Amino acid sequence: MLDQFSRTQLLFGQEGMERLYAARVAVFGIGGVGGYAVEALARSGVGALDLIDDDRVCLTNINRQIIATRKTIGQYKVDAAEQRIQEINPKAAVHTYKTFYTPETAEQFDFTQYDYVIDAIDTVTGKIALVLQAQAADVPIISCMGAGNKLDPTALEVADIYKTSVCPLARVMRRELKKRGVKRLKVVYSKESPLTPEEDGQEAPEAGRRQVPGSTAFVPSVAGLIIAGEVVKDLIARRS
């Protein structure tokens, strides 16, 4: 009988679809990258999704975040994403956490219940904590490097963190993970040199605070879709 996943099953097979339905994936950061990853996972038939983000949708999100519309402004991003998931696949189990993930909030999450973790957050300390927590739980994780200030989605690649180049965030992550003995980490990163955003007429950033990056509809989204594709392929390839 035909259903909403019939076209997907033609490629993954019945066994592959069953693995996706049985999987639980945690997505940390439901923004330009994480929102598209969630969307693709829901449309691929992943059975359970944990959404972690404490932010609300605002006007400046509309240019790049799939959950952001005039209608969702002011909503928590995890709530907007949950609504989309339920409209796509009502059978999916969705767990939402209005939490900003940091080393201090890490204990709220039991990674042993996850089959995969997606890191789509912005802070280096948070990204490092995610990697270490996933490693301790022996759970696969994929991490997104810098997607802001980029214009070329074809420059995105999947690689181990220690084989990355150009990306400033990846450079910092390589150094910090090496200090902590992390041997490998699958990442999506861009070989495009980041652009310098034009002045927007606002006051210059305060000392110690980074400038707000520019972003587009087509770089973070592609990064998120690449991440979702890697997660789906890895989940299907796993053996019980």
FIDOVEX-965451 format. One record per residue (C-alpha): x, y, z. Coordinates in steps of 0.25 Angstrom, whole numbers. Each point is the difference from the previous one (the first is absolute). Layout:
BEGIN
+-------+-------+-------+
:    c1 :    c2 :    c3 :
+-------+-------+-------+
:     X :     Y :     Z :
...
+-------+-------+-------+
***
This chain:
BEGIN
+-------+-------+-------+
:    c1 :    c2 :    c3 :
+-------+-------+-------+
:     0 :     0 :     0 :
:     5 :    14 :    -4 :
:     3 :     9 :    12 :
:     8 :    13 :     2 :
:    13 :    -7 :     0 :
:    -2 :    -9 :   -12 :
:    10 :     8 :    -9 :
:    10 :    -1 :    11 :
:    -2 :   -15 :     2 :
:     4 :    -2 :   -14 :
:    14 :     4 :     3 :
:     2 :    -4 :    14 :
:    -9 :   -13 :     0 :
:    -9 :    -5 :    11 :
:    11 :    -3 :    10 :
:     6 :    13 :    -2 :
:   -13 :     7 :     3 :
:    -2 :    -8 :    12 :
:    14 :     4 :     6 :
:    -4 :    15 :    -3 :
:   -13 :    -2 :     7 :
:     6 :    -6 :    12 :
:    11 :    11 :     1 :
:     1 :    11 :    10 :
:     8 :    12 :    -4 :
:     3 :    13 :     8 :
:     2 :    13 :    -7 :
:     7 :    11 :     8 :
:    -3 :    13 :    -6 :
:   -13 :     2 :    -9 :
:     5 :    12 :    -8 :
:     4 :     1 :   -15 :
:     7 :   -13 :     0 :
:    -7 :    -8 :    11 :
:   -14 :     4 :    -5 :
:     3 :    -6 :   -14 :
:     6 :   -12 :     6 :
:   -12 :    -3 :     8 :
:    -9 :     2 :   -12 :
:     7 :   -10 :    -8 :
:     1 :   -10 :    11 :
:   -15 :     1 :     2 :
:    -3 :    -2 :   -15 :
:    10 :   -12 :     0 :
:    -8 :    -7 :    11 :
:     8 :     1 :    12 :
:    -9 :    -4 :    11 :
:     5 :     8 :    12 :
:     6 :    14 :     0 :
:     5 :     8 :    12 :
:     1 :    15 :    -2 :
:     9 :     9 :     8 :
:     0 :    15 :    -1 :
:    -4 :    11 :    10 :
:    -2 :    11 :   -11 :
:   -13 :     6 :    -6 :
:    -3 :     3 :   -14 :
:     3 :    14 :    -4 :
:    -1 :     9 :   -12 :
:    14 :    -2 :    -5 :
:    -1 :   -15 :     0 :
:   -10 :     0 :   -12 :
:    11 :     2 :   -10 :
:     6 :   -14 :     3 :
:    -7 :    -9 :    10 :
:   -11 :    -9 :    -5 :
:    -8 :     1 :    13 :
:     0 :    15 :    -1 :
:   -12 :     7 :    -6 :
:    -8 :    12 :     3 :
:   -10 :    -9 :     7 :
:    11 :    -7 :     9 :
:     7 :    13 :     5 :
:     0 :     0 :    15 :
:    -2 :   -15 :     1 :
:    11 :    -9 :     6 :
:     8 :    -6 :   -11 :
:    -2 :   -14 :     5 :
:   -15 :     2 :     1 :
:     0 :     5 :   -14 :
:     8 :   -12 :    -5 :
:    -8 :   -10 :     8 :
:   -13 :     5 :    -7 :
:     7 :    -2 :   -14 :
:     4 :   -14 :     4 :
:   -14 :    -3 :     4 :
:    -6 :     5 :   -12 :
:    10 :    -8 :    -8 :
:     0 :   -13 :     8 :
:   -10 :    -1 :    11 :
:     5 :   -13 :     5 :
:    14 :     6 :     3 :
:     3 :     2 :    15 :
:     5 :    14 :     3 :
:     7 :     4 :    12 :
:     3 :    15 :     2 :
:    10 :     7 :     9 :
:    -1 :    15 :     2 :
:    15 :     0 :     4 :
:    13 :     6 :    -4 :
:    10 :   -11 :     0 :
:    13 :     3 :     7 :
:     9 :    -8 :     9 :
:    -8 :     4 :    12 :
:   -14 :    -5 :    -6 :
:     7 :   -13 :    -6 :
:    -5 :    -9 :    11 :
:   -14 :     3 :    -4 :
:     2 :   -10 :   -12 :
:     2 :   -15 :     1 :
:     7 :    -3 :   -13 :
:    -1 :   -15 :     1 :
:   -14 :     1 :    -5 :
:     4 :     6 :   -13 :
:     4 :    -7 :   -13 :
:     6 :    13 :    -5 :
:     3 :    14 :     4 :
:     1 :    12 :    -9 :
:     8 :    12 :     5 :
:    -6 :    13 :    -7 :
:     3 :    10 :    11 :
:     9 :    12 :    -1 :
:     9 :     0 :    13 :
:    13 :    -7 :     0 :
:    -1 :    -4 :    15 :
:   -14 :    -6 :    -3 :
:     5 :    -7 :   -12 :
:    12 :    -6 :     7 :
:    -9 :    -5 :    11 :
:    -9 :    -6 :   -10 :
:    11 :    -8 :    -6 :
:     5 :    -4 :    13 :
:   -13 :    -5 :     6 :
:    -3 :    -7 :   -13 :
:    13 :    -7 :     0 :
:    -2 :    -4 :    15 :
:   -13 :    -7 :    -4 :
:     6 :    -6 :   -12 :
:   -11 :     7 :    -9 :
:     3 :     5 :   -14 :
:     0 :    15 :    -2 :
:     2 :     9 :   -12 :
:     3 :    15 :     2 :
:    -2 :    12 :    -8 :
:    11 :    10 :    -2 :
:    -2 :    15 :    -4 :
:   -11 :     2 :   -10 :
:    -1 :    15 :     2 :
:     7 :    10 :    -9 :
:     0 :   -10 :   -11 :
:    -7 :     1 :   -14 :
:     5 :   -13 :    -7 :
:    -8 :   -13 :     4 :
:     8 :    -8 :   -10 :
:    13 :     3 :     9 :
:    -7 :    -9 :    12 :
:     7 :   -13 :     2 :
:    -1 :   -12 :    10 :
:    13 :    -3 :     7 :
:     7 :    -4 :    12 :
:     3 :    12 :     9 :
:    15 :    -2 :    -2 :
:    -1 :     0 :   -15 :
:    -7 :    14 :     0 :
:     6 :    13 :    -5 :
:    -3 :    14 :    -2 :
:   -12 :     1 :    10 :
:     4 :     8 :    12 :
:   -10 :    -8 :     9 :
:     6 :   -13 :    -5 :
:    14 :     5 :     4 :
:    -4 :     3 :    14 :
:    -8 :   -13 :     1 :
:    12 :    -8 :    -5 :
:     9 :     7 :    10 :
:    -9 :    -2 :    12 :
:    -4 :   -14 :    -3 :
:    14 :    -5 :    -2 :
:     3 :     6 :    14 :
:   -11 :    -9 :     6 :
:     4 :   -13 :    -7 :
:   -11 :     0 :   -11 :
:     5 :    -9 :   -11 :
:   -11 :     3 :   -10 :
:   -12 :     8 :    -3 :
:    -9 :     0 :   -13 :
:    -3 :    14 :    -4 :
:    -7 :     8 :   -11 :
:     9 :    12 :    -3 :
:     3 :    10 :   -11 :
:    13 :     3 :    -8 :
:    -6 :    13 :    -3 :
:     8 :    12 :     7 :
:   -10 :     7 :     8 :
:    -5 :    14 :    -5 :
:     1 :    13 :     9 :
:   -15 :     4 :     2 :
:    -3 :    15 :    -4 :
:    -3 :    10 :    11 :
:   -15 :     0 :     3 :
:     0 :    14 :     6 :
:    -1 :    -6 :    14 :
:    11 :     3 :    11 :
:    13 :    -8 :    -1 :
:     0 :   -13 :     8 :
:     5 :     2 :    15 :
:    14 :    -5 :     3 :
:     0 :   -15 :     1 :
:   -13 :    -2 :    -7 :
:     0 :    -5 :   -15 :
:    -6 :     7 :   -11 :
:   -14 :    -6 :    -4 :
:     3 :    -8 :   -13 :
:    -7 :     2 :   -13 :
:    -8 :   -12 :    -5 :
:    -8 :    -5 :   -12 :
:   -11 :   -10 :    -3 :
:     9 :    -9 :    -8 :
:    12 :    -3 :     8 :
:    -5 :    -4 :    14 :
:   -11 :    -8 :    -6 :
:     9 :    -8 :    -9 :
:     9 :    -3 :    12 :
:   -12 :    -5 :     8 :
:    -5 :    -9 :   -12 :
:    14 :    -5 :    -1 :
:     0 :    -3 :    15 :
:   -13 :    -7 :    -1 :
:     5 :    -9 :   -12 :
:    12 :    -4 :     8 :
:    -9 :    -4 :    12 :
:   -10 :    -8 :    -8 :
:    11 :    -7 :    -8 :
:     7 :    -4 :    13 :
:   -13 :    -4 :     7 :
:    -3 :    -9 :   -11 :
:    14 :    -6 :    -1 :
:    -1 :    -4 :    15 :
:    -2 :   -14 :     4 :
:    -7 :    -5 :    12 :
+-------+-------+-------+
***
